[in-house]
Amino acid sequence: MRGDKTDNPEFAISGEPTSPLVYHLFGDADEPSSLVLSENDVLDFVIAVASQRPPLPNSLLSALKRQDQSFLFLGFGVRHWDLRILLKILLRAWELGHGTAIAAEPLRGLLKSDCEEMILFYQRGTRVELEDTDVGEFLAEISGRLNDAGGYAGRIAPLGPRPRVFISHAHEDAEIASRLFVALQKSQFEPWLDRECLAGGEDWDKRIEHELEISDFTLVIYSKAFCKKSDSYVNTEVALASRRALQVRGSFLIPLRTCDITEEDRVFELGKHNEMDLRPEAFDEQLSKVISAMRREYQLRNR
């Protein structure tokens, strides 16, 4: 278990069914190294999130950018400083679209000054609405509405670590790139696509270079539009990905042909990499082969 033992002294009182001990835990029990247990762990966790080491999952960044989603924060206690910092980081860095973040926490029992501090926190541009209510009653209401809407659809069984995939494309191919992004998310990959994951005001060059550096694969939409590019972001991405491929064992850069490409139109930098087809008319069938190839390569690479 993580954390200095001095931060986790033995408890003199054991929990009982009528008065259980409640721990605030972060992480996955199946990955002990991810657990946040002690105060030192909390500080390390907040520092890591604030410094983006490692960066937030691309699937989370994509969800935060969607304008048709709201987020619900339950059970953490938004009066705690560490959660308020994490909320600020999420909401300021990635900008919730037009969705709403709702924090449910009863403020009864708080001193008037503490209650006013909570209200002031939410009024300062956090885009969070505080539901001052009993959490049990709130959950019962949410549960009833969820059941009326058909209930919980269930969780997809995890397939282990999610390989990070950088998607490079010409802007003319934005539609198939977005389709690829969504399909990879559903297949338990962690894709990165500029229009989905870049936030306004970011240093694009620095962010793109960083994402390529930490990615396990780069998929290039190899199309007629791409072949015509000579001085654009996609050319820079391919150049960086080609250099990165020299540092990675096995296949890293995979060109995905969306059409027939004549010999004179071919891109020299992609010639040394194994191409695969991803035609719009056979997208699902051909993508399944791409996914199988990446999973096989990822397993071999991490043996």
C-alpha positions in Angstrom: 0.0 0.0 0.0 1.2 3.5 -0.8 2.0 6.2 1.7 4.3 6.6 4.6 3.3 4.5 7.6 3.6 7.5 9.8 0.7 9.0 7.9 -1.4 6.0 8.5 -1.3 5.2 12.3 -3.3 2.3 13.7 -6.9 3.3 14.5 -7.9 2.7 18.1 -11.6 2.4 17.2 -12.8 -0.2 14.7 -15.8 0.4 12.5 -19.2 -1.0 13.2 -22.2 -1.5 10.9 -24.0 1.3 12.7 -21.0 3.6 12.7 -18.6 2.6 9.9 -15.3 4.1 9.2 -15.3 5.9 5.9 -12.1 6.4 3.9 -11.7 8.8 1.0 -9.9 6.6 -1.5 -8.8 7.5 -5.1 -7.5 5.0 -7.6 -8.2 1.4 -8.7 -7.9 -1.5 -6.2 -6.7 -3.7 -9.0 -3.7 -1.3 -9.5 -2.3 -0.7 -6.0 0.2 1.9 -7.3 -2.8 4.1 -8.3 -4.3 4.3 -4.8 -4.2 7.6 -2.9 -4.4 6.9 0.8 -2.3 9.3 2.9 -2.1 13.0 3.1 1.2 12.9 1.3 -0.5 10.9 -1.5 -3.2 13.5 -1.8 -0.5 16.2 -2.2 1.3 14.1 -4.8 -1.9 13.5 -6.6 -3.0 17.1 -6.7 0.5 18.1 -7.9 0.5 15.5 -10.6 -2.9 16.6 -11.9 -1.9 20.3 -11.9 1.3 19.6 -13.7 -0.3 17.1 -16.2 2.2 14.4 -15.3 0.7 12.2 -16.5 -1.8 14.2 -18.5 -5.5 13.7 -18.0 -7.0 10.8 -20.1 -8.0 11.9 -23.6 -11.4 10.3 -23.1 -12.0 12.7 -20.1 -10.8 15.7 -22.1 -13.2 14.8 -24.9 -16.1 14.4 -22.5 -15.3 17.8 -20.9 -15.5 19.5 -24.3 -18.9 18.1 -25.2 -21.7 20.6 -24.9 -24.4 18.1 -24.3 -23.1 16.6 -21.1 -23.4 17.5 -17.4 -21.2 16.1 -14.5 -22.3 15.1 -11.0 -19.9 15.2 -8.1 -21.2 13.1 -5.2 -19.7 12.0 -1.9 -16.4 13.8 -1.8 -17.2 16.8 0.3 -16.6 19.9 -1.8 -15.8 21.8 1.4 -12.4 20.1 1.3 -9.6 22.2 -0.3 -8.1 19.4 -2.4 -11.3 18.7 -4.2 -11.9 22.4 -4.8 -8.4 22.6 -6.4 -9.2 19.6 -8.6 -12.5 21.1 -9.7 -10.8 24.4 -10.6 -8.2 22.5 -12.7 -10.8 20.6 -14.6 -13.2 23.5 -15.2 -10.7 26.2 -16.0 -8.2 24.1 -18.1 -10.7 22.2 -20.2 -13.8 24.4 -20.1 -17.1 22.5 -19.7 -19.1 23.4 -22.8 -22.7 24.4 -22.1 -23.2 21.5 -19.7 -23.6 21.9 -16.0 -21.5 20.4 -13.1 -23.7 19.6 -10.1 -22.2 19.1 -6.6 -24.6 17.5 -4.1 -23.7 18.3 -0.5 -25.7 19.4 2.5 -24.5 22.6 3.9 -26.6 22.3 7.0 -24.5 22.1 10.1 -21.8 24.4 8.6 -20.9 27.6 10.3 -22.4 30.6 8.5 -18.9 31.8 7.5 -18.1 28.4 6.0 -21.4 28.3 4.2 -20.7 31.7 2.7 -17.2 30.6 1.6 -18.7 27.6 -0.2 -21.2 29.8 -2.0 -18.5 32.3 -3.0 -16.4 29.5 -4.4 -19.2 28.5 -6.8 -19.9 32.1 -7.8 -16.4 32.6 -9.1 -16.7 31.1 -12.5 -16.6 27.5 -11.6 -19.7 26.6 -13.5 -20.8 24.3 -10.7 -24.2 24.4 -9.2 -24.4 23.3 -5.5 -27.4 21.2 -4.6 -27.9 21.9 -0.8 -29.8 18.8 0.1 -29.4 15.5 1.9 -27.3 13.2 -0.3 -29.5 10.1 0.3 -32.6 12.0 -0.8 -30.8 13.3 -3.8 -29.6 9.8 -4.8 -33.1 8.4 -4.4 -34.4 11.1 -6.8 -31.6 10.5 -9.3 -32.1 6.7 -9.1 -35.8 7.1 -9.8 -35.2 9.3 -12.8 -32.5 6.9 -14.1 -34.9 3.9 -13.8 -37.6 5.8 -15.6 -35.2 6.4 -18.4 -34.4 2.7 -18.8 -31.7 2.1 -16.1 -28.0 1.8 -16.2 -26.7 0.3 -19.4 -23.8 -1.4 -17.6 -20.0 -1.0 -17.7 -17.8 -2.3 -20.5 -15.3 -4.8 -19.0 -11.8 -3.2 -19.0 -9.2 -4.8 -21.2 -6.2 -3.7 -19.2 -4.2 -0.6 -19.9 -5.6 1.6 -22.6 -3.0 2.2 -25.4 -2.7 5.9 -26.3 -3.3 6.6 -30.0 -2.4 9.8 -31.8 -4.6 10.5 -34.9 -3.0 12.6 -37.6 -5.1 13.9 -40.5 -5.6 16.7 -43.0 -8.5 19.0 -42.1 -10.4 17.8 -45.1 -10.6 14.4 -43.5 -12.0 15.6 -40.2 -15.2 13.5 -40.6 -13.4 10.1 -40.8 -10.9 11.2 -38.2 -13.7 11.9 -35.7 -15.3 8.6 -36.6 -12.0 6.8 -35.9 -11.7 8.7 -32.6 -15.1 7.6 -31.4 -14.6 4.0 -32.5 -11.2 3.7 -30.7 -12.7 5.0 -27.5 -15.4 2.4 -27.6 -12.7 -0.3 -28.2 -10.9 0.7 -25.0 -8.1 2.8 -26.6 -7.1 6.3 -25.5 -7.2 8.3 -28.7 -6.0 11.9 -29.2 -7.4 14.1 -31.9 -6.7 17.9 -32.0 -10.3 19.0 -32.5 -11.5 16.8 -29.6 -8.7 17.3 -27.1 -7.1 20.7 -27.7 -8.3 23.5 -25.4 -8.5 27.1 -26.5 -5.4 29.1 -25.6 -3.0 26.2 -25.5 0.4 26.1 -27.2 -0.6 23.7 -30.0 3.0 22.9 -31.1 4.0 22.0 -27.6 0.9 20.0 -26.9 1.1 18.0 -30.1 4.7 17.2 -29.6 4.0 16.1 -26.1 1.1 13.9 -27.1 3.2 12.2 -29.8 5.9 11.6 -27.3 3.6 9.7 -24.9 1.5 7.9 -27.5 1.8 4.2 -28.2 0.7 4.5 -31.8 0.2 7.1 -34.4 -2.5 6.6 -37.1 -2.2 8.8 -40.2 -5.3 9.2 -42.4 -3.6 8.6 -45.7 -5.9 10.3 -48.2 -5.7 12.3 -51.4 -6.1 15.5 -49.3 -3.2 14.4 -47.1 -1.0 13.7 -50.2 -1.4 17.3 -51.3 -0.1 18.8 -48.1 3.4 20.1 -48.0 3.6 22.7 -45.3 0.9 22.2 -42.6 0.4 20.8 -39.2 -0.1 17.3 -40.5 3.4 17.3 -42.2 4.9 18.4 -38.9 3.1 15.6 -37.1 4.3 13.0 -39.5 7.9 14.2 -39.2 7.7 14.1 -35.4 6.0 10.7 -35.5 8.6 9.3 -37.8 11.4 10.3 -35.4 9.4 8.8 -32.5 9.0 5.6 -34.4 12.8 5.1 -34.3 12.6 5.0 -30.5 9.7 2.5 -30.2 10.0 -1.2 -30.5 7.8 -2.6 -33.3 5.1 -0.7 -35.3 4.4 2.8 -34.1 3.3 4.7 -37.2 0.5 3.2 -39.2 -0.8 4.9 -42.4 -4.5 4.2 -43.0 -5.4 4.4 -46.7 -8.8 5.8 -47.3 -8.5 5.4 -51.1 -6.2 4.2 -53.9 -3.1 6.3 -54.0 -1.0 6.4 -57.2 2.8 6.0 -57.0 3.5 9.7 -57.9 1.2 10.9 -55.1 2.7 8.8 -52.4 4.3 10.5 -49.4 8.0 9.5 -49.0 8.0 9.6 -45.2 5.3 7.0 -45.0 7.0 4.6 -47.4 8.9 2.7 -44.7 5.8 2.0 -42.6 3.2 -0.8 -43.1 0.0 0.5 -44.5 -3.5 -0.7 -43.7 -6.8 0.1 -45.4 -9.6 2.2 -43.8 -12.1 2.9 -46.6 -15.3 4.7 -45.5 -17.4 2.1 -47.3 -15.7 -0.8 -45.3 -14.9 1.2 -42.1 -16.0 -1.2 -39.4 -14.5 -4.4 -41.0 -11.2 -2.8 -41.8 -10.9 -0.9 -38.5 -11.3 -4.2 -36.6 -8.2 -5.4 -38.4 -6.3 -2.2 -37.4 -7.4 -2.6 -33.8 -6.3 -6.3 -33.7 -3.0 -5.4 -35.2 -2.4 -2.7 -32.5 -3.5 -4.9 -29.7 -1.2 -7.7 -30.8 1.7 -5.2 -31.2 1.0 -3.6 -27.8 1.1 -7.0 -26.1 4.4 -8.0 -27.8 5.9 -4.6 -27.0 5.0 -4.9 -23.3 6.0 -8.5 -22.6 
